[in-house]
């Protein structure tokens, strides 16, 4: 049998085939499973019993042979489906020698190119499923090197497409004497595109990468290593989709005849008008030969041009958001609602016209994205900004890094791409950064990008955290930091939604900067703890970290930071926040709230002596689980996340006893706790004293005394047999303070 042009030796034939009622020596048909062999003349004279004994068959079979005059035997040359499958598998597993010297030689040798074409063509009749199996078959070149069939197939495509580069290094294919710019889809009719490097590293099992998300590195590794193709030859697709995660940035050309560029992201598909002779809303002429529109991230597009050999960004504009897209869809629906067959293709008909683009198109300024570092001279800053002005340089560094880490491009803003591209050239520990990102993925890399705030020293601290802490603990820390970064990105929308006109740009900036500073302080705090730890001590730090950050939430970070800024301005009120709530509940409480309060109390009392800690934790447990008509649990929540809570019990004389007071440990210092205490005192202690027990070494004691007006009314030397000094503090109705 044959597979392509390659012959697999057949089994030995036997000269037996019946023609015209007689048997002749013309061979056996391999499609027949059984053959008839004439009964020898001497056997015809034997009895049924003798035939049965001679051939060890039954008497009925012996009688049948004598009656028919022949014996039915299995055809030794019969080829079953299993045989074909077995022979194919054997062929695919063996290494077949071919008359090609090397991959490098065949590129320049027309004779070997013909040999290559014959080999590839010989497999063209194979089924689609067989073709993917044959891709991994090995062939041995004359130089002794082994290559895959997929290497040969891609190599043959190079000659079929007549691929060559122009003076700018761009790869072109030739069709009917016309040159067209190369795109990865030209390589295969079975895949829409190839990537350059293997991004989808988790998808290697069962050759899924070859079928679902093929890369040149995986599909044709020897051609990949030959250097014929470059990473810039493999372009990007839809932002926000799986294709965006794999491919490099997608470029659009602009022409007078078609002054629109089409871009898609997770929000929708749309065409954007850029201008015919001049960029819309500007006096700058468009050089249609060199100007390109490039997707920077999931939300922004850059307009680039060649300046002194560098591809620089002239303008940027944002892609439409979901609300804008839905509004334009509705306008189209209204426009075509009375027409028959109004099956609207939104992607082709939704347009951002010239009037809208005037306000969207903004002049690009690098200084809006990359700020001057502390202790950085003007000259150093200028040099750093200059190197990052070349978009090819930035994307080359960033995409190359992503290809080695398997991370998705659309997870990172253009600013983050700039920071990373700059870092990869200035930090000597590049391999450490790659290894760090391979382990901690998106959250880890976003944390590392905080080095813009602290320079190389901060970068080293983050790498140390990744090395010293247990992996799960480091993941928790980096995820928490990521929540804080996300909160800083969304703080403007939160403030505008909650405060309306009071959300000034100054307030938004102050809150965002404070959030970023809190994130930086969080990293530095645990970096300082972990820098000299070894073994079990590192594990203890990691355990403490995970317990403390278990209540971390993006919305809590945002709300608590706003609270602190407004409290310091004397402008905070719970009533101003629609998503904030003060509740007065009786026990037993819902299980979720009990769990949150218990976690807060556990963290807030960690520094207390063991006996005192155990006493107050058990007291809290009883108070939360058991009904008590005299007890109230006052909670401040934001988006149903508890941020601070106080348990109070009314005494026989009508006064109130503060049994416990806790704040979410991830936002201590935000002033939310003190604001809750003010509300409790205002609502519950108008006419009667308010009493609490405070550990003598509680750092909040001074605040209670000096800011709120509490007085020490009793000293308890051996508080409930714990051996600790506890103060009874009391605030009287006429002594409450407002701040």
N, C-alpha and C positions, 0 to 999 in steps of 0.2 A: 504494500500500500504506500501512498504518498501523503506527506504533509507539505503543502507547497511544492517546491521543486526537489525536496529532500526525500529520497527513496528509503523506505524501511524494508529490509529483506523479507520476502514472503516465506511461509513454511513450505516444506518439500511437498511437491505434488505427486499424486499417484495416478498412473495411466488407466483410469477406469471411468467411463462415462457411457451411458446407454444412448445409442443413436439408432433410430429405426428398429427398435426392438432388440438390437444386439449391442453388446459391450465392445468398445473400441479403445485404443490407446491414445486418446486425445486430451487426457487430463480431466481433473474433477472440477466442477463448478463450485467455487468457494462459497456461493450463496446457499448451496444445499447442505442441510444439517446432517443428513444421512445418505449413504450410498448402498447400491445393491451389488453384491459380489456373487457370481454364478456358483452354484453348488458343484464341487468337483465330481467327475464321472464316477470315481470309485465310491463316493458317498451315496450316489443314487441307488446303488445295489444293496445298501444297508437297510436294516429294519428301523422302525421308529425308536425302539429301545436302544439300538446301537448308536444312532445319531444323538440321542439324548445323553448317553454315557460319554460319547466322544467329545461333545462340546459343552457338557455340564449344563444343559438346558432342560426345561420341562418337556414332557412327552408331547404336549400340545404344540410347543414351539418346534420340536423336531418334526412333527407331522406337517406343520405349516411350511417348513423349509423343503421337505420332500415334495409337497404338493406344488409349491411355487417355483421350485428349481433354483432359488437364490437365497442368499443370506443378507439381512439388512444390518449394516454396521454404521457406527458414527464416522462422519467425514473428518479425517484429521486436518484437512485444510479449511474447514468451516471457520469463518471469522465472525464471531458474535460481537454485539455491542460492547460487552465487557472487554473483549480482546482489543477492539479498536481503542477504547478508553485507556486500557493498560499500556498499549503501544504508544499512544499519544503522550501519556504521562512519562513514560520511559524516555521518549524523545525530548520532551521538554526539560527533563532533569539532567540529561547529558550535555556536555560542552561540545559543540560542533565547530570544527575548524573551517575557516573561510579564507579566500585569497585576497585579503585586504591587509596592508602593512600596518597602518595606524590611523587613528582619527585625524591627526594632524596632516598625514600624508594624503588621505582621500580628499581633503578640501582642495588640494592643488593638483590632483592627478585625475584626468578625464577617464582613463582606463579603469581605475579603481572605482570611480563614480558609476560607471556602467555596471560593474560587478555588484556594487551596492544596490543599484536600482533593480537588478535581476532578483537579488535576495529578498528585497522588500516586496516586489511585485508578486513573488511566488507565494506570499501569504495573503494576498488580497482577497482570495476567495473564501477565507475562513469566516465563520460566523462571528457576530459581534461579541458573544460571550467568550469564544475561543481566542479572540484577538487580545483581550485583557490578560488571558493566561499566557499567551505567547510573548507578551511584553517582557516578562522576566526570564525568558530563555536566554542562556549564555552562549556566546560564540567566541571562539579563540582567534585573535588576529595573528598575523605572521610574526609580529614582534613579541608574541607570547602573552600579551595582555588580554584579559577577558572583558567583554562588553555585553550589555543586554540588547535584546532585539529593539527595545524602545529607544536605545541610543542610536541604533542604525536607522530607525524610522524617522527620528527627528533630524538626523544628519541628512537623510535623503530629502526631507522637507526643505532644508536650506537650499539645496540645488534646484528643487522644483519651483520654489518661490523666487529664485535668483536673488537672494538677500545680499545687500551690500550697504555700506555706510556712505553718507555724503560728507562734505567737508566740515560740517558741524558735528559729526559723529552720530547723526541720527540714522537709524536702521530703516531701509526701504525694501519693499518687494516689487517685482516687475510682473505686470499683467498686460498682455497685448501691447507691448512696447510703452506702457505707461507705468510710471513709478508711483506707488502709493505707500504711505507711511505704515510701517509694520505695527501690527497689534497682535497680542498673544492668541486671539481667536483664529488667526490664519494657520496656526500649527495643527489644529485638530477639528474635524467635523463632529467629533464625539464630545468635546468639552468646549464650552463657550470661551474659556480663557485658561491660561496657565499663569501661575505666579512664578517669580524667579526663584526665591528660596522657599523652603518648606516652613510655612507659618503654622499650619494646623498640626502641631506636634502630638496632640492627644488622639489623633485619628489614624494612626499608622496600622492598627490591627486589621487583618484580612484585606490589606491593600486598599482600604477605603479612600486613602489620600489620592490614589491614582484615579479613582472613579469620581469622587465627590468634589474634592478641592485639589486638583493636580498641581504640582509644582515641577519646574524643570529640574530642580535639585533631586527630587524623588523619582520622577518619571524617567529622566535620562541623565543619571549622575555623571557619566563620563563626558557627555557633551557639555554639561554644566561646568565641569572642571577645565574644559578646553579653553574657556575664555571667549568663545565666539559671541555669546550673548552677554549683555550687561544688564544690571538691575534696572536702569532707566528705561529699558525696552519694554518693561512689563508695567502697564498702567493700572490706575485705580478705577473703581466703578462707583456704585451708589453709596453715598455717605449714610451711615446708620444701618447698613445691611451687612450680611456676612461677607459679601464681596468686598466691601470697603475695608473690612478688617484684614483682608489678605493682600489686596493690590496697592500699588503706589498711587500717588495723586493723579487724578484724571484731568487732563488739559482740554480746553476748548479753544478753537480758533475763532476769529471774528472776521467777517467780510462785509463789504458794502451791500452786497445782495442779501445777506442774512446777518443783520446786526444784533441778533438775539443769541443768548447762550442758554442752554438747557441744563438744569441741575436738579438733582433729587436728594432728599434726605428723609429721615424718619417721619417728618411732618407732612411731606407731599412732594409732588413733581410740578415744576414751573419753568416758564421761559422768562428771561430777564433782558430788557432792552439796554444796550450799552452805547449806542450811537453809530452813525454811519461814517462820517468823516472825522468827527470830534467826539471825545467821550462826553456823554450826556451831562449837561450842566457845567461843562468846563470849556476852556479854549484850547485844550491840548489835542493835537491831531493824533489820529490812530494810525500806527504803522502796521498794516494788516499782515505783513510778512513775519513780524516778530512778536506782536502782542498776543498774549495767551490769557485765558481765564482758568484759574487753578483752584480746586477745592482745598482749603487749608485744614478745616476740621468739619465737624458735623453741622456747623451753623454758619460758617463764613467762607467767602470766595475772595481770592486775590486776583487783581488784574496786573499782569507782569509785562515787562519789556526788557530787551537786551540793552544794557548801558555799560559801555567799556568792557564788553565781554561777559558781564555778569547779568544773570536774570534777576532783576530787582522788582520789588512790589511798588506799583504806582498808587493803586487804590484798593480798598476792600469794600465789600458790601455784605450785609447779613442776608441769609436765605429767609424766606417767609416762615413765620411760626404757624402753629396749628390754628389759632384764631383767624389769622389772615387768610390761610388756605381755605378754611370752612366758609368764610365770608365770600371769597371769590367763587367757590363752588355754588353757593346759593345764588349769586348773581347770574351765573351761567344757567342754572336750573330755571330761574325766572325768565331768562331771555329765550330759552328754547322750549318752554313748557307747552306752548300751543302748536308746536310743529310735530309732524308725524315722524316716527322712527328717531325720536330724540335721544338716541343712545350716545350720550356725550362722552368723548374721550378727554377727560379733564387734563391729563398731562400735556396734551397738545394745545389746549385752548385756554388754560390759566396763564395769564401773562402779567408781569409787573412792567408797566409801561414807562415811558420817558419821564412823565411827571412824578411818579412815585420814586423812580431811580435817582432823580436829582437829590432827594433827601436821604437816600440810602447810601449812595456812593460817597465815600469819605477818603481824603488823602491819607496815605499810610505814613505813620510816624513810628519808627522803631522805639523811640523813647516812651511811647505809650505802653509798651509791653515789657521792656527791659529797663529797670531803674538802676541808678548808680548805687553801688554798694558802699557801706560805711568804710572809710579809710581808702577808698579807691580814688586815684587821681583823675583829673579831667582827661589826661592823655590816655590812661589805661582804659577808661570808660569809652572813649572815642574809638580806640582800637578794637575793643570787644564788640561794640555796636557795628563797626565797619565789617567785621568778619561775618556777622549774622545778617547783613543786608542782602547777601546772595542767597536766594531761596533754594537754589540747587544744592548749595553747601549745607544748609539747614536740613532740608528733606533727606539729603544723602546720609547725613549722620544719624538722623532720627529713624528713618526707615531701616537703615542697616542694623541699628540697635534692636528695633522691633523684630527683625527677622531672626535674631539670635535669641530672643526671649519668648517669642510666640504670643506677644501682647497685641491687642487690637488698637489700630491707629485712632479710631474715632472715640476712644476713651479719654483723649488728651486734647486740650485746647491748643490753639496756636501758640499762646504764651508759654505753655508747658513744653511744647516742642522746641521753642527757642531756648528755654532754660536748659533742657537736656542736651541739645546740640552743642551749646556752649560748654556745658560741664564735661561732656565726653572728650573734649579737646584739652581741657585744663586739669582734669583729675587723672592722676597717674594710675589709679586703681580701677581701670576700666573693666578688667576681668571680674573684679569683686562686685562691681555694680551690675554686671550682666548676671552673675550667679545670684546676687541678691534679688534681682527682678524675676529670675526664673523660679525662685522659691516663693516670694511674697506677692508676685503678680501685680495687679492693678493698684491695690492699696499701698503696697510697698513702694512702688515707683512714684506714686503721687506724694507719698511722704518724703521720699528722697528729693523730690523737686522743691521741697521747702528750703533747700540750700540757698535759694535766692535771698532768703531773709538772713541766713547766717554764714554764707560763704562755704569754703572748703571745710572749715572746722565743723560746721553743722552736718555736712555730708559724711564726714568721718564718724561723727557721733551716731548717725542713723545706721551706718554700716555696722558699727559696734553693737548696737541694739539687736540687729539681725543675727549677729554671730554669738552673742552672749546669752540672750534670753531663750527659753524653750520656744520652739517654733509656734506653738499655739498661742503663747503669750504675746510674742512679737506680732502675730497676725491680729490679735485683739487690739493692740496698741495702734498699729497702722490703720486698722479699720476705723477706730475711734478718731484718729487724726483726719482720715478721709471724710468722716461725718462733719468735722469742724470746718474743713475746707468747703464742703458742699454747702454748709450753713452760711459761710461767708459769701459764697456766690449768690445765694438766694435771699440774703438779708434785705436787699432793697425791695424786692417784691413783698416780703413779709411786712416790712414797716409801712409800705404804701397801702397794703391791704388792711392793716390794723389801725394805723394812725392817720391815714388820709393826707391832708395838706400839712400836717405836723411832721411828716417824714421828709425833712429837708435833705438836700444832698450832703450837707455837713454832718447831719446825724447819721446818715447811712455810712459815710466814710469813717466816722469815729467808731461806729459799731463794728464795721468790717475789720478795721485795723486791730481793734481789741480782740476780736475772735481769732485772728491770725496770730496775735501775740500770745493768747492763751494756748493755742495749739503748739507754738514754738516752746513755750514754758513747759508744757506737758512732756514733750520729747526730751528737753534738757533735764527735767527732773529724773526721769527714768534712766537716761543716759548716765547721769552722775552716779546713780545707784548701781548700775550694771557694769561700769567701766573696769572695776577691779575684782568683780565677783568671780568665783570659781565653783563648779560642781553644784552641790545641793543649795548653796547660797543663791546662785542664779535662778534655780528652780523656785526657791521661796519668794524671790522678788517677782518672778513671773506669776506665781499663784496669787500674790497680793495684788498685782496689777489687774489680773483677770477679774478678781472679786470686786475691785474698786470700780472698774469700767463696765461692769455688767449692766448698769443702768444708763449707759451712754446712748443718747438719741440726738439726731440732727436737729429736730424741732426744739428740744430742750436746750441745746447749746445756743440756738438763735435767740430764743425767748429770754434766757438768763442773761445773755450779753446785753440785749436791749434794756433789760431791767436795770443792770448796773449803770449803764450810761445815763438813763433817765433819772435814776435815784440820785446820782451825783449832781444832776441839774435841778433836782427838786421837782421833777415833772412826772413821777411814776404814779400810776394808779391801776390796780387790777381791772377796774371797770373799763379802761380804755382798750382792753384786748378781748376781742370777740371769742377767741379760742381759749382764753384763760378762764378758770373757774375756781371760786372758793366754795367749799362745801363743808357742812357741819353734819357729821354722820354719827349714828350710834352703833356700837358693836352688837353682834359680830359683823365684821366687814366682809365684802367680797374677797375671794381667795387671792385674786390678782393684786388688789391694793394691800392686803396683808403681807404678801410676798415682797412688794416694793418697799413698804415701811420697814419690814424686818431687815432687808438688805441695807437700807440707809442706816438704821440703828447699829447694825453690826459693824459697818465701816466707821461710823461716827464715834464709836466707843472703843475702837481697837487699841488706843493708847492708854486706856484705863487699866488699873490694877485688876488682877484676875478675879478676885472675890467680888469686887464692886461691879465689874463688867458682867459677871454671871448673874448677880442679883438683879440688875436692871434689865438684862435681856429676858430673864424669866418673868419679871413683872410685866414687861411689854407683851410677851406672849400671852399671858393670862388676860391682860386688858383687851387685846385684839380679838381673842377667841370667845370670851365669855360675856354674856349680856350684862350691862350695867346701866341702869336708868339715869344715874348721875354722871355718866361719862360721855364726852363728845370727842370725836376725832376730827380735827380741823385740817383740811388738806387744800393745798394750792396745786392745781393741775394745769397743764397746757397740752392741748390735743390729746387728752386722756392719759397723759404721762404725769405721774406724781413728781413734783419738783421739791416740795417741802411739806412737812406735816407736824402737827402738835396734838398730843393727847392731854385733855384737861378733864378734871373731875371736880364737880361741885361739892363743897363741904356742908356740914350741918348748919353753919352760920350764914350760908349763902355765898361765901367767898369761893374762889376757884383755885385749884391746885394744878400746877403744870407738871404732869407726870412724865412726859418725854417730849423732846423737841429735836427734829431731825431734818437734814437737807440732803438732797441728792449729792453724793460725794463727788460726782464729776463736775459740779458747778459751784462748789464752795467758793465763797468770795464774791458771789454775784449779787449779794444783798437781797436775794429773794426771801431768805429766812427771816431777816430783820423786818421786811415788809409784811410777812405773814404775822410775825409777833405783834407788830403795830396794830394790824387788823383785829387780832384776838383781844388785845388789851382794850381797844376802842369799843368792841362789841360786847365783851363779857365782863369787863372790870370797870364799869362806869361808877358803880356805887359801893362796891365791896373790894377788899384787898385781893391781890393776886399773889399766890405763894408758889415757890418752887424750891427744889433741892438742887444745889449746884456743887459739883466736885471742886475742891479747893484749887486744883491745878487745871481746871477747864480754861482754855485760852479765851473763851467767850465771857468769862466772869467780868472782866473790866468793861466790856461793852454793855452788859446788863446793868452794871452800876453807874457808869458814866453817861451812856447814851440814853438809856431808858428810865433811869431814876430809881432802880431797885436799891434796897437797903439790906445789909446783912442783919437779920433779926435773931439769928441763933447759930451757934457753932456746935456741931455734933462730932465729937472726937473719935468715937468708934461707931461709925454709922452702920446700924443693923449688923453688928459683929463682923464687919469687914476689915476693921483696923484702919480705916481711912477717915480723913477729915472732910466733912461735907458741910457746906453752909446752907442754912435756910435763908433764902432771899425773898423779900416782899416788896411789892409796889403798892402804894396807897392811892386812892382815887385822886387826891389833890396833888400827887407827886409825878404823875405820868408826864413824859416829855414827848414832843412831836417829832423829833428827828431820830 
